[in-house]
Amino acid sequence: MTDLTKLTLAEARDGLAGKQFTSSEITNAYLGAIDGANGALNAYVAVGYDKARTMAKASDDRLAQGKGGALEGVPLGIKDLFATEGDHTQACSRILDGFHPPYESTVTSNLWADGAVMLGKLNMDEFAMGSSNETSAYGPVRNPWRADGATTDLVPGGSSGGSATAVAAHLCVAATATDTGGSIRQPAALTGTVGIKPTYGRCSRWGVVAFASSLDQAGPVTRTVQDAAIMLKSMASLDKKDSTSADVPVPDFEAAVERGVKGLTIGIPKEYRMDGMSDEIEALWQDGIAMMKDAGAEIRDISLPHTKYALPAYYIVAPAEASSNLARYDGVRYGLRETGRDITDLYEKTRAAGFGAEVKRRIMIGTYVLSAGYYDAYYLRAQKVRTLIKRDFETVFDDGIDAILTPTTPGPAFPIGDNEHHADPVKMYLQDVFTVTVNMAGLPGIAVPAGLNAQRLPLGLQLIGKPFDEETLFAAGRVIEKAAGRFTPERWW
């Protein structure tokens, strides 16, 4: 039998439906792979051996009766931000120590309803705040990729670093992730995987630990564009429990994958040519433009003039919403509780011990920009800038642009503990320079592996689409995937 962990989601789904192997067999293969690799990679923070095998057995029974769902028997990894009933759900923070929710998030409920199997919970930056997966209370995730001939451990990107590493290292077929400012697309680009942030409202946020509620959106990390389309179909739904969930039909995304880009107009925004952008990213972008042209798309230069304000505006809006959302963690009803002289002392000691440095930094920034006297100067102005960013995109889409092609990250994966990124938090925030505009405007964006750099590390290109037009992104992403090929890291772990 072939190595079951090497199969794409589409291949695993079809093999299970065709009874070439059982869900129990592929689930056990993945559990074995996790046992062998997690000590080195630190992708999983909790592995549910018994639950996975029970779910796999139930899937095998349904498949035997011909009652299999769209993902029947397929083993998935779940980011630790999604509430899974009775399981470890801590957003990789000490403040949620021991929390096992009595409810299930809507996205994971949808996946289980379609027959998927849960392998465990994946590591992430604490409360999804980070671009390198180094802020987790469980320690950093290691990227399965290494520079050619080197032994230096690299970051997988963040905040969904555990999801990206698990998919790239074949520790799950596919994974759930979330994206507030690039947290699906940036790690996908740094690990040679595919990640899509759907349109805001496409997937329910109910049962997903909140970071910045007007920006957060769930999506998948997968090995191929087709796999991402299959995952998103199962994850997306209207949800009455989420007031921002969109009442729009969920199309058959998989049917759009091979549609091609013939006759489409792809926009190239001049503002994404940043100062100090590396030659390899510029060369990759040119390669992507050539791939689109070769597949029959028309290329047009466009302008998104307010792009330069996106990062500063994002780092006001997101921390402001975080400071409000994270106020609920006080040590009273669940999670960590430090003893104090009185209730105020209990709050202060619990939060001091429970939150990590990056989360504290963002809570303080957010509380400051919302405080009396500063609200108008910072938060209100950032929201106005956000409106202008959204209008920039609307203008180019109204002018006949079908999708926008940009780089995903300013460079390849960098070393864990890299001084340059840790001495100056702004350097770390610049990792999101190409991705935050998409969240600020509520648009869909996909990151697709597009090549390897001189050190043989993966680099990705990003496609940005119109609201609820993920189908065009899958079609255009598949063009890049076909032209560039797929990339797998050399095993060192």
C-alpha positions in Angstrom: 0.0 0.0 0.0 1.2 3.5 -0.7 2.2 5.7 2.2 -1.3 6.9 3.2 0.1 10.2 4.7 1.3 11.3 1.2 -2.2 11.4 -0.3 -3.9 14.8 -1.0 -7.3 15.3 0.5 -8.9 14.6 -2.9 -7.0 11.3 -3.2 -7.8 10.3 0.4 -11.5 11.1 0.0 -11.7 9.1 -3.3 -9.6 6.2 -1.9 -11.9 6.0 1.2 -15.0 6.1 -1.0 -13.6 3.5 -3.3 -12.7 1.2 -0.3 -9.0 1.1 -1.2 -8.2 1.6 2.5 -10.2 2.4 5.7 -10.5 5.5 7.7 -9.0 3.5 10.6 -5.9 2.7 8.5 -5.3 6.3 7.3 -6.0 7.7 10.8 -3.6 5.3 12.5 -1.0 6.2 9.8 -1.3 9.8 10.7 -1.2 9.2 14.5 2.0 7.2 13.9 3.4 10.1 11.8 2.6 12.6 14.6 4.3 10.3 17.2 7.4 10.3 15.1 7.6 13.9 14.2 5.9 16.1 16.8 8.8 16.0 19.2 10.9 17.8 16.6 8.2 20.0 15.0 5.9 20.8 17.9 2.9 21.2 15.6 0.3 19.6 17.9 -0.4 20.7 21.4 -2.9 17.9 22.0 -3.4 14.6 20.2 -6.8 12.8 20.6 -5.8 9.2 20.0 -9.0 7.6 21.3 -11.4 10.2 19.8 -9.7 10.0 16.4 -10.0 6.1 16.4 -13.6 6.3 17.5 -14.5 8.8 14.8 -12.6 6.7 12.2 -14.5 3.6 13.2 -17.8 5.4 12.9 -16.7 6.7 9.4 -15.8 3.1 8.3 -19.3 1.9 9.4 -21.0 4.7 7.4 -18.7 4.1 4.3 -19.6 0.3 4.5 -23.3 1.3 4.4 -22.8 3.7 1.5 -23.7 6.7 3.7 -20.4 8.6 3.6 -20.3 12.4 3.8 -18.2 14.8 1.7 -15.2 14.3 3.9 -16.0 10.9 5.3 -13.1 9.4 7.2 -10.6 12.1 6.3 -8.2 12.9 9.2 -7.8 16.7 9.9 -5.8 18.8 12.3 -7.7 21.7 14.1 -6.1 25.0 15.2 -6.3 25.5 18.9 -8.5 28.5 18.4 -11.6 26.4 17.5 -13.7 25.1 20.4 -14.0 21.3 20.2 -16.4 19.9 22.7 -14.6 18.3 25.7 -11.2 18.8 24.2 -8.1 21.0 24.9 -9.0 24.5 23.6 -6.7 27.2 25.0 -5.7 29.5 22.1 -2.2 28.3 23.2 -2.4 30.6 26.2 -1.7 29.9 29.8 -4.8 32.0 30.8 -7.0 29.2 29.4 -5.2 26.4 31.3 -7.4 23.4 31.6 -10.3 24.8 29.5 -12.4 22.1 27.8 -15.4 23.7 26.2 -18.9 22.1 26.6 -19.7 23.2 23.0 -18.4 22.8 19.4 -17.6 25.6 17.0 -19.8 25.9 13.9 -16.9 25.3 11.5 -15.8 22.1 13.2 -19.4 20.9 13.6 -19.7 21.3 9.8 -16.6 19.2 9.3 -17.8 16.4 11.6 -21.2 16.5 10.0 -19.4 15.8 6.6 -17.6 12.8 8.2 -14.1 14.2 8.9 -12.0 12.8 11.7 -10.1 14.9 14.3 -6.5 14.0 15.0 -5.9 16.8 17.6 -5.3 20.5 18.3 -2.6 22.4 16.5 -0.1 24.9 17.9 -0.5 28.6 17.1 0.6 32.0 18.3 -1.1 32.9 21.6 -4.6 34.2 20.9 -3.5 34.3 17.2 -1.2 37.3 17.8 2.0 36.8 16.0 3.6 36.2 12.6 6.1 33.5 13.5 4.4 31.0 15.9 6.9 31.9 18.6 4.4 33.5 21.1 2.6 30.2 21.9 2.6 29.1 25.6 3.7 25.7 24.2 6.8 26.9 22.6 7.6 27.6 18.9 6.5 25.5 16.0 9.4 24.5 13.7 9.1 24.8 9.9 9.7 21.4 8.2 11.7 23.3 5.6 15.3 24.2 6.1 17.7 26.2 3.9 19.8 24.1 1.6 22.5 22.3 3.5 21.6 24.2 6.8 20.5 22.9 10.2 19.0 26.1 11.5 15.4 25.8 12.7 13.1 28.2 10.8 9.7 29.7 11.8 6.6 28.4 9.9 4.9 31.8 10.0 2.0 32.7 12.2 -0.4 32.7 13.7 -1.5 29.4 12.1 2.1 27.9 12.1 1.0 24.6 13.6 -1.6 24.1 10.8 0.9 25.0 8.1 3.7 22.8 9.5 1.3 19.8 10.1 0.1 20.0 6.5 3.6 20.5 5.0 5.1 17.7 7.1 2.2 15.2 6.4 0.9 15.2 9.9 -2.7 15.6 8.8 -4.5 15.7 5.4 -5.6 19.3 5.9 -6.1 21.7 8.7 -8.4 24.5 9.9 -6.8 27.9 10.5 -7.8 31.5 11.0 -6.7 34.8 9.4 -6.9 38.2 11.1 -4.1 40.0 9.2 -2.5 37.2 7.2 -2.4 34.3 9.6 -3.5 31.7 7.0 -1.7 33.1 4.0 1.7 34.0 5.5 2.4 30.6 7.1 1.1 28.9 3.9 3.7 30.9 1.9 6.5 30.0 4.3 5.8 26.3 4.3 4.9 25.6 0.6 1.2 25.0 1.3 -2.0 26.5 0.1 -4.0 28.8 2.4 -7.2 30.7 1.7 -8.8 33.4 3.8 -12.4 33.5 2.6 -14.6 36.6 2.4 -15.5 38.0 5.8 -18.7 36.2 6.8 -18.2 33.1 4.5 -17.4 30.9 7.6 -19.0 31.3 11.0 -16.9 32.8 13.8 -19.1 31.1 16.4 -17.0 29.0 18.8 -13.7 30.4 17.5 -11.8 32.3 20.2 -12.0 36.0 19.3 -9.0 38.2 18.5 -10.3 41.1 16.4 -14.0 40.4 15.6 -14.3 42.6 12.5 -11.2 41.0 10.9 -11.1 37.3 12.0 -12.1 34.7 9.5 -11.6 30.9 9.4 -10.2 29.0 6.4 -8.2 25.9 5.5 -4.5 25.2 5.0 -4.0 22.3 2.5 -1.5 20.8 0.1 -3.3 21.7 -3.1 -5.7 24.3 -4.5 -8.3 21.5 -5.1 -8.0 20.4 -1.4 -8.6 24.0 -0.3 -11.7 24.2 -2.4 -13.0 20.9 -0.9 -12.3 22.0 2.7 -13.9 25.4 2.3 -17.1 23.9 0.9 -17.4 21.9 4.1 -16.3 24.7 6.5 -18.6 27.5 5.1 -22.2 28.0 6.0 -24.8 30.5 7.2 -24.9 30.5 11.0 -27.7 32.2 12.9 -25.4 32.2 16.0 -23.0 34.6 14.2 -24.5 37.9 13.3 -21.7 38.6 10.8 -22.3 35.3 9.0 -23.3 36.0 5.4 -26.6 34.6 3.9 -25.1 33.7 0.5 -25.1 30.3 -1.1 -22.0 28.2 -0.8 -21.0 27.2 -4.3 -19.3 24.0 -5.4 -15.8 25.4 -5.1 -14.1 22.3 -6.4 -15.9 22.6 -9.7 -14.2 26.0 -10.3 -10.7 24.8 -9.8 -10.0 23.8 -13.4 -11.9 26.7 -14.9 -8.7 28.6 -15.9 -8.2 32.3 -16.3 -8.7 32.7 -20.0 -10.5 36.0 -20.6 -9.9 37.3 -17.0 -8.2 40.6 -16.2 -5.6 40.4 -13.4 -4.5 43.6 -11.7 -0.9 44.3 -10.5 -0.9 47.0 -7.8 2.1 49.3 -8.1 1.9 50.1 -4.3 2.9 46.5 -3.4 6.4 47.3 -4.7 7.7 48.2 -1.3 11.0 49.9 -0.5 13.7 47.3 0.2 11.6 44.4 -1.3 14.0 41.6 -2.1 15.0 40.8 -5.7 13.7 37.2 -5.3 10.2 38.4 -4.4 10.2 40.8 -7.3 11.4 37.9 -9.6 8.7 35.6 -8.2 6.0 38.2 -8.9 7.2 38.6 -12.5 7.1 34.7 -12.8 3.5 34.8 -11.6 2.5 37.5 -14.1 4.0 35.4 -16.8 2.1 32.3 -15.6 -1.2 34.3 -15.8 -0.4 35.6 -19.3 0.5 32.2 -20.6 -2.8 30.9 -19.3 -4.7 33.5 -21.3 -5.3 36.3 -18.7 -4.9 39.9 -19.5 -2.5 41.8 -17.1 -3.3 45.4 -16.1 -1.4 47.7 -13.8 -3.6 49.2 -11.1 -3.4 51.6 -8.1 -4.5 50.9 -4.6 -3.4 54.3 -3.2 -4.2 53.8 0.5 -2.2 50.6 0.8 0.6 52.4 2.6 -1.7 53.2 5.5 -3.1 49.6 5.9 -0.5 48.3 8.3 -0.6 51.2 10.8 -4.4 51.3 10.6 -4.5 47.5 11.2 -2.3 47.7 14.2 -4.7 50.2 15.7 -8.0 48.4 14.8 -6.9 44.9 15.7 -5.4 45.6 19.2 -8.4 47.8 20.0 -10.8 44.9 19.3 -8.4 42.5 21.1 -8.3 44.6 24.3 -12.1 44.5 24.3 -12.4 40.8 23.5 -9.7 39.7 25.9 -11.2 41.6 28.9 -13.4 38.4 29.5 -10.3 36.5 30.8 -10.2 37.3 34.4 -9.6 34.0 36.3 -13.1 33.9 37.8 -15.1 31.3 35.9 -12.6 29.2 33.9 -8.9 28.9 33.0 -6.0 30.0 35.1 -6.7 31.6 38.5 -4.1 33.2 40.7 -5.0 34.0 44.3 -5.3 37.6 45.3 -6.2 39.7 48.3 -9.4 40.9 46.6 -11.1 40.6 43.2 -9.0 43.4 41.6 -5.8 41.7 42.9 -7.0 38.4 41.5 -7.7 39.9 38.1 -4.3 41.6 37.9 -2.3 38.6 39.1 -4.2 36.2 36.8 -3.7 38.4 33.7 0.0 39.1 34.6 0.7 35.3 34.8 -1.7 34.2 32.1 -1.0 36.4 29.1 2.3 36.4 27.2 4.4 39.4 26.3 3.0 39.9 22.8 -0.7 39.6 24.0 0.0 42.1 26.8 1.6 44.5 24.3 -1.4 44.4 22.0 -3.9 44.7 24.9 -2.0 47.8 26.1 -1.9 49.4 22.6 -5.6 48.6 22.2 -6.6 50.0 25.6 -4.6 53.2 24.9 -6.1 53.9 21.5 -9.6 53.4 22.9 -9.1 55.6 25.9 -10.7 59.0 26.4 -8.8 61.7 24.5 -7.2 59.3 22.1 -10.2 57.5 20.6 -10.8 60.1 17.8 -7.1 60.6 17.1 -6.4 56.9 16.6 -9.3 54.4 16.5 -11.8 56.6 14.6 -9.2 57.7 12.1 -8.0 54.1 11.5 -11.6 53.1 10.8 -11.9 56.0 8.2 -8.6 54.8 6.6 -10.1 51.3 6.5 -13.1 52.6 4.5 -10.7 54.2 2.0 -8.8 50.9 1.6 -12.0 49.1 0.9 -13.0 51.8 -1.6 -9.7 51.4 -3.4 -10.5 47.7 -4.0 -14.1 48.4 -5.0 -12.9 51.0 -7.6 -10.5 48.5 -9.4 -13.0 45.7 -9.3 -15.7 48.0 -10.8 -13.2 48.9 -13.5 -13.1 45.3 -14.8 -10.4 43.7 -12.7 -11.3 40.1 -11.8 -8.5 39.4 -9.3 -5.3 41.0 -8.0 -1.9 39.3 -8.0 0.7 40.2 -5.3 3.5 38.6 -3.3 2.3 37.0 0.0 5.3 37.8 2.2 8.4 40.1 2.0 10.7 37.1 2.1 11.2 33.4 3.0 11.0 31.8 6.4 13.5 33.3 8.9 15.3 31.6 11.9 13.5 30.9 15.2 14.7 33.5 17.7 15.9 35.8 14.9 17.2 38.9 16.7 16.3 41.2 13.8 12.6 40.3 14.2 12.6 40.2 18.0 14.5 43.4 18.9 12.0 45.5 16.9 8.3 44.4 17.1 7.6 46.5 14.0 10.0 44.3 12.0 7.7 41.4 12.9 4.6 43.3 12.1 6.0 44.1 8.6 5.6 40.3 7.8 1.9 41.1 7.3 2.5 44.1 4.9 1.0 42.3 1.8 -1.8 40.5 3.7 -3.5 43.0 6.0 -5.3 45.0 3.3 -7.4 41.9 2.5 -8.7 41.7 6.1 -9.3 45.4 6.4 -11.5 45.2 3.2 -13.1 41.9 4.1 -12.0 40.3 0.8 -11.0 36.8 0.0 -7.3 36.0 -0.5 -5.4 32.9 -1.4 -1.7 32.1 -1.0 -0.3 29.5 -3.4 3.3 28.1 -3.5 5.0 29.6 -6.6 8.7 28.7 -6.4 11.8 28.1 -4.3 14.4 30.7 -3.6 18.2 30.3 -3.9 18.3 28.5 -0.5 15.5 26.2 -1.7 13.0 27.7 0.7 9.3 28.1 -0.5 7.8 31.4 -1.6 4.2 32.1 -2.3 2.1 34.4 -4.4 -1.2 35.9 -3.3 -4.4 36.4 -5.3 -7.1 38.8 -4.0 -10.6 38.5 -5.2 -14.0 40.2 -5.1 -16.3 39.6 -2.2 -17.7 36.0 -2.2 -15.8 35.2 -5.4 -13.5 32.6 -4.0 -14.2 30.5 -7.2 -12.0 32.9 -9.3 -9.2 32.6 -6.7 -9.3 28.8 -6.9 -9.2 28.9 -10.7 -6.3 31.4 -10.8 -4.5 29.7 -7.9 -4.6 26.4 -9.8 -2.9 28.1 -12.8 0.0 29.1 -10.5 0.1 25.6 -9.0 0.2 23.9 -12.4 2.9 26.1 -13.7 5.1 26.1 -10.5 4.5 22.5 -9.4 4.2 21.3 -5.8 6.9 21.5 -3.2 7.7 19.1 -0.4 10.4 19.6 2.3 13.3 17.2 2.6 12.7 15.1 5.8 15.2 16.0 8.6 13.0 15.4 11.6 
